[in-house]
């Protein structure tokens, strides 16, 4: 009877369950780190944060590229080949170690060309890379094993250690930028060890056998993704290098801090993206996959646009709380960066569909086009408009990337959405941004009315979201009875 009563989860239940688990780790992680921003802006100078920000964005480029995106391959093949997960772990770790060795070699070469103070940062970067590459790989690997609780525990462990070590290094010992970097290294390394131990106790980390056939498949899948990850990185980070070169480390520190408010919206984006990537891989062969993908796309787009509008309207009080001293001027760069988060999120959604069909080349093309446009616009805009030019260039390039991703995904699935309504909503977001940045008289009233217009545009989708949430609450109540 027990076996008969246990029904397989529907695709919606599977997605909702993973969203619930990822919500725990992301809300705890991001909210607590969000609360650290006032600490950073009080303790670190704009110059110090500019250096730390460049190190972080460099990791975003090098980790996927140097590991041949083995983390993404582990997620994709781990779901499909549950009986070969030990081999997947062994293959992925071998590429992580190779990447670590390469970075250490490059850093040793760099030692001969930099000053004494910079040598310490180069050394710390090599250690930070090793810790981060292992952590990021294990997160994706355990997602592929559908061991989401291990990912959640690892993420929370990393966050708690980051906060605790930051308090010690920045407030107690007071070693500034060095302490900020040390806290990252400690958090990534310790969380990785915790995940490995949990994986061993759960019986996941076992049978680490060589598998040349699987290795070739993972490499064939991960290598074309380098263009995708590099293009995504350029769209997300190239502006900071150009701002650093043309405007200096202090301006880059302020601009880098501006990304902290879009990080609020990115919490929700990351929660959905992590769960969605697993669902897309499991559902792409289903007969009703197009209907499922369309419903999720419309819901995701609606939620992100309305969330973006609310954050733009509330930009001033949020910035007042988060940004201290010279960092306060970062608020004006936030609206276009928030808009870029929407297009980045939709690109990731569409990219997951392409990757489920093992088409990494299409997404590589889409992100490469966006990357080239991003660099060109940054070089054109920043000399005239400073960091604001970088923020606008980022938003436009992400919109272009999303447009091409939307086109490419139609080879596999036709997303049935109202394109004219979506474009109108995006244009209203631009109008809200202009009103807030320009401090137009009566801007809060104007922007509130425009927000209502957006809600009316997405009224059907908002109603479906509300109905879905009500259904989940009702089912939970029935289960408890």
N, C-alpha and C positions, 0 to 999 in steps of 0.2 A: 504493500500500500504506500509506503514512504516513497518508493521510487516512482510510483504512478503520480503521487501528489506533487512531486517536484518538477515543475514545468520549466522548460528552457526560457531564459530571459529574452524578451523582445529586444529589437535594436534600440528602442527608446529607453527601455529599462536599463540596458547595458550602458548606454550613453549617460543616462541620469545618475546611475550608480557611480560611475567614474567621475562625473562632474562633482558629485557630493564629496567623494574622497579627495579629489584635487583641490576642492574649495577649502578643505581643512588646512592643507599644507600651504596653499597660496595666500589665504587670508591671514593666517598666523604669521607667515614669513614676510609678506609684503607690508602688512599693517605695522608690524613691529619695526621693520626697517624704515618704513615711512616716518615713524616717530623719531628715528635717529637723525633725520635731516636737519632739524634745528641744532642738534649737537654738532654735526659736521660744519654747518655754516657759522657756528660760534667759535669752534676750536681751530678749524683749518682755514688758511688764507685762500683767496681765489686762485693764487698761483699753485699752491699745493694740491687743491682739488682738481685743477686743470691737468696736472701731471698724473694724478691717480686715475682720472677719467680716461686719459689717453691709454694707460696701461690696460684698463678694463675693456675698452673697445678694441684694442689690439688682440686681446684674447678671443674676442668674438670672431675675428678673422682667422687667426692661426689655428685654433683648436679644430674646427671642422675641416679646414683645408689640409692640415698636416696629418690628421688621422683618417683622411679619405672618407669622412662622414660615416665612420663605422658605427657610431651611435644610432644614426638614422637607419642604417642597414640592419642593426641588431633589433630595432623596434619592428621593422617591416618583416624580417624573416623569422623573428622570434614568435610572432603571432601565427605565422603560416606553418612553421616547423617546430611544434612544441616538443617533439621527440629529439631535437638536435640542439637544444638550447645550451648545453654544456659546450659544444663545439663552437657555437656562436660567441660565447663568452671568451673562450680561448683565442679565437681569431681576432676579436675586437681588442682584447688586452694587448696582443702582440703589436698591433698598429698604434695603440696608445703609447706603448713603451718606445717604439721607433720614433714617434713624434717627439717624445720627451728628449730622447738622445739628440735629435736634430736641433731642437731649440737650445739645449745646453751647448752644443757645438757652435751654433751661431752666436750665442752670448759670450763664449770664450774668445771668439774672433773679435767681437765688439769691444772686449776689454782693452785691446791695443789701441783703440781709437777714441776713447772717452776719458773724461777727467775722473778724479778720485771719487767725488760725490756721486757721479753718474754710475760708476762701477757698482756701487752698492745697489742701486735701483735695477741695474742689469741682472745682478745675481738674484735679487728678490723676484724679478720677473720670471726667471727660469724656474724657480721653485714654485711660484704661483701658477705657472703654466702646467707643471706636472700635476699639481694638486687639482686644478680646475679640469684638466682634460680627463682625469680618472673619474672625478665626480660626475661630469656631464655624460660620460659614456655609461656609467652605471645607472644613472637615472633613466636613460633611454632603454638600456638593456632590460631593466626590471619592468619597465612599461611593456616591452615586448613580451616578457614572461607573464604579463597580466597580473603581476604582483604589485598592484598599486599601493597597498598599505606600506610596503617597504620603501617606495618612493616618497610617500607622505612622511614617514618617520625620518628618512634621510634629509628631506628638505627642512623639516622642523628642527632637527638636530643642528643643521648648518646655520639656521637663523639664530637659534639660541646662543650658539658659540660665537657668532658674529657680534651679537649685541653685548654679551658678557666681556669678550676680549676687547671690544671697542671702548667700553666703559673703563676697563683697566688701563689700556694703553693710552687713551686720549685724555681721561680725567684724573687717573691716579698717577701713572708713571709720566704722563704728558710727553710722549715722544712723537706727536704729530703724525705726519704723513707715513713714516715708517710703521707706526703702530696700526694705522689704517690698513696697510698692506699685510702686516703680520696677522691681523684678525682674519683676513680673507683666506690666507694659507691654512691657518689652524682650522677654520670652519670646513673648508673643502676636504682637507685630508682626514679629519676625524669622522665626518659624515660618511665618507667613502668606506672607511673601516667598518663603521656601524652597519652599512648596507650589506657589505660582504658577509659579515657575521650573521646577520639576519637571513641572508640568502642561503648560507650553509645550513643553518638550523631548520629552515623551511624545506631543505632538500633540493633547492634550485641550483646552487653552485656545486655541481658534481659532473662526473663523466666528461672531463675536459679533454676530449679526444680530437686529434687533428682530422680535418675534413676538407681535402683539397677542392672538391667539387663545390661545396658550400662557400669556401673562401673565394673562389673565382666568381660565384654569383654575387656575393656581398660586395666584392671589389667593383664588379661591373655595374652594380646598382649605386654604390657610393661615389665612384669617381666622377660621373657626370653631375652629381649634386654639388661638386666643388664650385661650378659656375653659379649654381643657385645660391649656395651659402655665401659665396664671395659677392655676388650681386646684391644680396640682401644686406650684407655687411656694409657695402659701399653706400647703399641708400640710407643706412642707419648711422654710419660712423664717419664717412669720408668728409662730411661737412665740418666735423670737429678738427680734423687734421688741417683743413684749409683755413678755418678760423684761427687755429693755433699759429699757422705760418703767416697769415696776413694781419691778424689782430693781436696776437700775443697770448701767453698762457693765462693771464688774468681774465681776459674776455672769454677765452675758451672755458675757464672755470665757471663763469657765470652762465654761459650758454649750456654747458654740461649739466649744471644744476637745474636748468629749465626742464630737462627731461624727467625730473622727479615727479612732477604733477601728471604728465601723461602716463607715468608708471601706475597711477591709480586706475586708469582705464585699462591698462595692460594687465592688471591683476585678473580682471574678468576675461580678457582676451586669452591669457595664458591658461586659465582654468579650462575654458572651452576648447582651446586648441589641443591641449594634452589629451583630453578625453576624445575629441573629435578624430584625431589622427588614428586612434585605435579603432573607433567605430567605422571610419571610412575604409580601413583595410579589411575589416570583417564583413562589411556590407556591400562592397562594390559589385559583387557577382549576383546579388539578389535581384529578383524580377522587378521589384518596386523601388530600386535604388534611386531612380531619378526623382520620384515623388519624395522620398526621404531626404535626399540632398537638397531639393528645392525648399522644402519646409524648413530645414535647418538653416539654409542660407538666408532666407527672408527673416527668420527670427533673429539670427545673429546680427544681420545688417541693421535691423530695427533697434535692437538693444544697444549696439555700439553708437549709432547716430544720436539717439536720445541721451545716452550717457555722456557723449562728447559735448552736446549742447548744454547740458546741466553744468558740467565742469567749467566750460568757458564762461558761463554766466556767473559762476561762483569764484572765478579766478582771483579776484582781489582779496577776499577774506582768507582763502586757502594760502595764497602767497604771503600774506601778512603773518600767518602762523608758521609757515615753513621756512621762509627766506629771511635771514637776519643780515644786518650790516650791508655790505656791498653786494650781496647776492640778491637783494630785493628786486633789482631791475630785471632779473631773469623772467619775471611774470609776463612781460610783453611778448616773449618768444613762444609762450606756451600754446596759444590757440592754433597756429598752423601745425605745431608738432602734434597736438591732439587729433587734428584732422588726418595727419599722416598715419596715426595709429589705426584709424578705421580702415584705410586702404591697405595697410600692412596686414591687418587681421583678416580681411577678405581675401587677400592674396594667399595668405597661409591656408585658409579654408579651401580655396580652389586648388592650391598646390597639393594638399593632402589627397584630393581626389585623383589628380594626375599621378601622384606617387603610389597610390593604391593600385593603379594600373601599370606600375613600374615604368612610368614615363617621366624620367627626371630631366630629360633633354628639353622638353617644352618649357618647364619652369626655369631652366637655366637660361633659355632665350629671353623669357619675360623679364627676369631679374637683371639680365645683362643690359637690356635696352633701358630699363629704369636706372641702372647704375651709370651708364654713359651719359644719360640726360642729367642725372644728378650732379656729376662732376662738372659738366659743361655749364650748368646753371649756377652752381656754386662759384665757379671761377668768374662768371659774368656778374653775379649779384653781390657777392661779398665785398668786393672793392668799393661798391657804391652804397650799399645798404647795411654793411657789417653783418652781425650775427642774425639780424632779421632776414637778410637775404638768404642765409643758410637755412633758416626755418621754412621759408616759403619754398625754396628749391626742393627741400625734403618732401614737403606735402605734394608738390606737383609730380615729382618723380615716382612717388608711391602710387599716385592716381594712375599714372601711365602704366606702371607695372601691373596694377590690378586689372586695367583694361585688357592688356595682352593675356593675362592669366585667364580672364573670363572667356576670351576668344578661344584659347587653346583647350580649355576644359570641355568645350562643346563637341570636341571629337568623341567624347565618351558619354557625357551627360548634358542634356539641355536644361539649364536652370530657368524655370518659368517664373520670372519676376517682372515687375513693372519698371522698366528701365527709366522712363521719363519721370516717374514719381521719385525714383532713387536720386536721379540727377538734380531734381528740384530741391530735394532735402539737403543734398551736399552744397548747393548754391546758397541755401538759407544759412547753413553753418558758416559759410564764408562771410555772409552779411553780419551774422552775430559776432564773428571774430573782429571784423572791421569796426563795428560799433563799440566793442569793449576796448580794443587797443587804442582807438581814436578818442576814447572817453567822450562819446557823443552825448549831448544833453538828453536826459530821459532814457538813457541806454538800458536801464534795468527793465523799464516798462516795455520798451520796444522789443528787447530780446525775449522777454517772457511771452509776448504775443507771438513772436516767431517760433518759440518752442511749442506753443499750442498748435501752430500750423503744422509743424513737423509731426506731432502726435496724431493730428487728423489725417495726414498723408499716410501714416502707418497704422491707422485705426484698426484695420482688420488683423494685422500682425500683433498689435498690442493686445487686442481682445483674445487672440489665440494664446499668447503668452500667459495672460491672466487666467484663462480657462485651464491651461496646462498646470500652472502652479496650484490652482484650486483642486485639480484632480489628484495631484501628488499628495497634498495635505489630506484630502479625503481618504485616499488609499492608506496613508500612514495611520490615520485614526482607526480605520477598519481593521488594519493589521494588529494594532494594539489591543483591540477588543477581542 
